[in-house]
Amino acid sequence: MKRIITIGREFGAGGSDLGRRLARELGIAYYDRDIILRTAKASAHLSPEQVRQWDERVPREFGFTQSLFNFYSRPLSEELWEAQVRAIRELANKESCVIVGRNADYILKEYDHCLRVFVHADRSWRLLRIRKEMPDVPLSVLESDMDTADRARRAYCEKMTGRTYGDSRNYDLTLCISSLGFEKAYQLLKEAAEIV
């Protein structure tokens, strides 16, 4: 039986690390930014560069300018969303996997055997974790990047799904890594994934 685990996450909370480890230990596929390239391939009108530029973001000028429209007069973000939906569903139909980000929890909401997870942590904990990974980058820059990423994910989720980003009602399991610690959070995630 196929097993699908989707992981939404706050920037710097460790959701990708949890997902990678889970996929490796369960012996199943792991997808995050790989979906970007699959998404571009799923649409004849999008280049990988266009997909990367708008990954999990709503353009600031969305709804106000027409510069992002393709020759079908559809917003680039709408075409990107539809291509991403096709790519994620194709992966879920094909094999057991862990999918991080890209609103996969919403895209696969009607799928059986799908565990929808959200990983979050206290702001200061996330900032310290990011700083350990990038010690040469000024703290103010890291903080600004973290806030920008979270805002972009929130706006993209709300625009494309109509849901509130990170709302626990959208998930089967939420994990606060700053409270649980990485190892305990991972064990809870693994236990939940094994019963899906």
N, C-alpha and C positions, 0 to 999 in steps of 0.2 A: 504494500500500500504506500502511495506517495505521501510525503510529509513536507509541508511548506511552513516556513517560519519567516514572518516579516518583522523587521526591526526598524521602528522609527526612533529618532534620537535627537537630543539636544547636541549642539556643537560642543565637542570636547568631553562629552560624558562617557565615551568608551563603547558606544553601541557597535561600531564597526569591529572593534577588537573582540567583543563578545561574539558577534556573528561569525567572524573568521574562525575563532576557536571552536565554536559549536559545529560549524560545517565540517571542519577538519576531523573532529572527534566522532561525528556521526557518519562520516564518509559520504557526505552529500555536497552538491555544488554550492558555491558562494557567489553572489552577485551584488555589486554596488555600482561603481562607475562603469563596469562592463556593460551595464544596461544602456548607458549613453550611446555607445557605439552600435549596439543592437537596435536602439531606437532610431538612430540615423539611417541604418540599413533598411529599417521597416518603412521608411518614407522616401519616396522618390524625389521629394522636393527639399529635403533637409540635408545639409552637409554636417559632418561630425563637428566642425567648428561652430556652426549655428547651435547645435544641440548642447555643446559644452558651455557656450555663452549663456544660455538660458536654463541650465540645469537647476531645477528646484527653485526657480526665481520667476517672479512676474515682472516684466519690464516696468520701469517707473512710468513710462509714457503709455502703458497699456490702457486702451480706451480713449486716449486723447489724441494720438497721432496715427497716421496711416502708414508710416514708414516701415513698419514691420510686416506688412501684408504681402503674401505671395500672389502669384498671378490668379489664384482662385479667389482673391480678396478675403482670405481667412487670416486671422492673426497668427503670427508665427507660434506663439505660446499655445494656441488651440491645436494647431497641427502637431506640435511637439507632444502635447498631452495625449492626443489620439494615437500617435505612433508609439509612445511609451506604454500606453494601456495594452496595445496589441503585443508589444515585445514582452511585457511582464506576464500576460496571460499565456503566451506561447511557452515561456519558461515553466510556468506552473503546471501547464498541461503535459509537459514533456518529462519532467523529472522532479524528484525531491530536491529541495534547495532552501537556502537561506537568502533572503532578499533584504538588503539594507536600504532604507530611504525610499525616495521616489513615490511616496504615498501608496506603496504596494498594499498596505493594510486595507485601504479603501478600494483599490482596484480589484482585489481578490476577496471582497467582503462576502460574496455568496459561495465561496469555495469551502467545501468540507475539508477536514484534515489540515486546517490552516491555523497556526498559532500567531496571533497578532500581539506584538510586544512593543512597549515604549520604554526607552532608557533615558533617564534624566539624572541630574545631580545639582547640588547647590552651586550657585554662580561662582563663589570663591574657590570651591574645589575644582571646578572645570578650568578656571583660569590658571590655577597652580599646575594642573595636569598639562595644559597646553604649554605653559612656561617651561616645564621639565623637558618637553619634546623640542622646544625652540628657545633655548636659553639666551641666544644672541639677539633676539627680537625684543625691542622695548615693550614693557608691560602695557603701556597705553595703546600700542599698535595691536597687540594680541587681544586686548579687551575690545577694541573697536571692531576687529575682524570677527570675534565671537558674536558680538551684538548684531553685526551685519548679517552673518550667516543665519542666526536665529530669526531675525526679522524676515529674511528672504524665504526661509522655509515656512514660517507662519503665514506669510502673504500668499505663497504659492499653494499651500494646503487649503486655505480658506477660499481662494479664487477658484481652484479647480475642483474641490470636493464639497464646498459649502460647510465643512466641518471646522471646529476649532482645533488648531494644532496642539497636540499633547493632551487633549481631553481624555481622561482615563476611561470614559464610557465607550471610546472607540477601540479599546484594546482588551485582550484577554488577560494580560499581565503587564504591570508597570513595575519597573525596577529603579530605585533610587540608589545609585552606586555610591554616592557620598555617605549614605547611611549604612548600607550593607557591606560595602567593600567589594572589590572586583570578584574575588574568589567565591564569596557567598552568593552574589548576584548571578555569577556563572552557574553555580550548582542549581539554583532555583530555575534558571532558564533551561538548563539541560533536563532537569526532572520534568518540567512542563512539556518540553519538546518530545520527550520519550512517550508521553501518553496521548499525544495528538493523534 
